[in-house]
Amino acid sequence: MAPALYPKWKQAVWQEAHTAANDVSLDQGDAAHGVYCALVTLGGGAGQYTYNATHTFYSDITSGSIQGTPLQITAPTVSLAANPVAGGQGGLFDGNDCTFVPVTGTAVGALILYRHNPGANTTWRLVYYYDTTGFGLPVTANGGNVIVSWSPSGIFVL
Amino acid sequence: MAYPSGNALYPNWKVTAWQELSSFKSLDQSGVNGVYCCLVQIQAPNPNISYTYSNAHTFYTDLIAPNSGSPQSAIFNVGGSPNPGALQQQITTATLNIVGAAPVFDGDDVTFLQVTNIFAGFNSVGALVLFRMNAGLSSTWRLVYYCDTGAGFPVLPNGGNVTIQWNAGGIFAI
């Protein structure tokens, strides 16, 4: 599938109850409130994840499908940029590349970005799903490093 | 943006939604914190009473017509009750529901009563602008959505009512 922003997250950023709770922003650089990247194994079986537009929180990610330990995307930025898909301009999210050291387990088929907060992982909002093949995906974890190098244009734009 | 320009969410509003410190951006509130709609004049021969969309526009006060003496000289006046003299009407029963894979903002149709132009001369409603109001100054009311494409545009107000009937599918999707 094409990369997707989770609809529930897009909805939450414009709902008063969630913006007031400070759990939806993407421009926080501290570990407790940052945006994290997880490597996941895809499929419909045990320990495998399948994207669903209704997924909302980290706890919606299938148990056992995350390979290695999710990493924070440091130096996050939110800025204006051209939107090549929708046209016009939109909000661009960008940040530093991620190096997962080391990664073992099964094949990684997708990346999931989520917004951390100090609460339970049932409140960490899923933000972005990326499983486009090519550009390094899927990758088989063999105990070495997995480097996620974002596009020079940024991670995603809305 | 050249005319006809089409409809657009203001980019600065979209960015704001992801920023921790930016407030007054939600779309699901009512009353003074609701989403409001105003009628604006575009492409008028006299630029002093005409608004031109810009991606850089952020707040209600950006609706200023260039070189005009009035911050909102491009906005039409609403003459009748319940808000005589008001420049905007609230979109009541605002909702933000997911339709398919996208949140859709929707609300009740809006009727502007006894619309007149506060300036003489060119007199044509060419666009709608939606903005998120709050109890503070209008320089903090965030511009959300610009719409100059749709059935019925332009409207030539004659002192009668102008009704904005939104698409059955909603006002805009994000």
Interface residues (C-beta under 8 A of the other chain):
Chain A: A4 P7 K8 K10 Q11 V13 W14 Q15 E16 T19 N22 V24 S25 L26 D27 Q28 H33 A53 V78 S79 L80 G88 Q89 G90 G91 F93 L158
Chain B: A8 P11 N12 K14 V15 A17 W18 Q19 E20 S23 K25 S26 L27 D28 Q29 N33 N55 L96 N97 I98 A101 A102 P103 F105 I174
